[in-house]
């Protein structure tokens, strides 16, 4: 009993000391407000920070609208539906694969933007306006290479832009929707091609089961192993990802 009381006194003493030390620690505070200044550079820097935070908040939309991510994720979704594996691979795996393929495909574009805009701006060689223009140039060039003329003409007509002579006459707000519908059309074309061999397997299996009188047996249970076997034998992931990457390199 005495030993228990002694240990309890030690624990309470330690907690008291630690608590006192914790109360003595000075915590930093963050103040956000408006202050008067005579230095225009401070105002410009604050505006640039706000614009940067706005761009970061729009990063998911930018990823979908101005990169190859849309085509990749739509094609992988078509592949999963064509094979009939339900939720395999899971959505997280397909999104992660599409994301890292997007980084790989867009790396030359982002490297050029970093070389032409970000590094010169950080070194104070160009101003913010020129840096923003230099960032847009490689991204717009990538989007133009993968956008159909018919889609550009459609949105250029909606924007009342008549007879554009070069790419500079097409504003970015016209280029982005044109690029997106071009990517969706290309993804659907690839998805149609993906469906054909798996559809043939489904038709053959259904015909065999019908001729054998096994109408109560779902054809999917029989055709799924054959579709998986076909996809593995032809090294489907290698062929599909290689074709997708090559399609962006050739601008198709």
MONOR-V103715 format. One record per backbone hydrogen bond with DSSP energy under -1.0 kcal/mol. CO is the residue of the C=O (numbers start at 1). NH is the residue of the N-H. If there is no record, write none. Layout:
co nh
CO NH
CO NH
//
This chain:
co nh
1 5
2 6
3 7
4 8
5 9
6 10
7 11
8 12
9 13
10 14
11 15
12 16
13 17
14 18
15 19
16 20
17 21
18 22
19 23
20 24
39 43
40 44
41 45
42 46
43 47
44 48
45 49
46 50
47 51
48 52
49 53
50 54
51 55
52 56
53 57
54 58
56 59
58 62
59 63
60 64
61 65
62 66
68 72
69 73
70 74
71 75
72 76
73 77
74 78
75 79
76 80
77 81
78 82
79 83
80 84
80 85
85 88
90 94
91 95
92 96
93 97
94 98
95 99
96 100
97 101
98 102
99 103
100 104
101 105
102 106
106 110
107 111
108 112
109 113
110 114
111 115
112 116
113 117
113 118
114 119
117 121
118 122
119 123
120 125
121 124
127 131
128 132
129 133
130 134
131 135
132 136
133 137
135 139
136 140
137 141
138 142
139 143
140 144
141 145
144 147
148 152
149 153
150 154
151 155
152 156
153 157
154 158
155 159
156 161
157 160
166 169
167 170
171 174
171 175
172 176
174 178
175 179
176 180
177 181
178 182
179 183
180 184
181 185
182 186
183 187
184 188
185 189
186 190
187 191
188 192
189 193
190 194
191 195
192 196
195 199
196 200
197 201
198 202
199 203
200 204
201 205
202 206
203 207
204 208
205 209
206 210
207 211
208 212
209 214
210 213
213 215
219 223
220 224
223 227
224 228
225 229
226 230
227 231
228 232
229 233
230 234
231 236
232 235
235 239
236 240
237 241
238 242
239 243
240 244
241 245
242 246
243 247
244 248
245 249
246 250
247 252
//
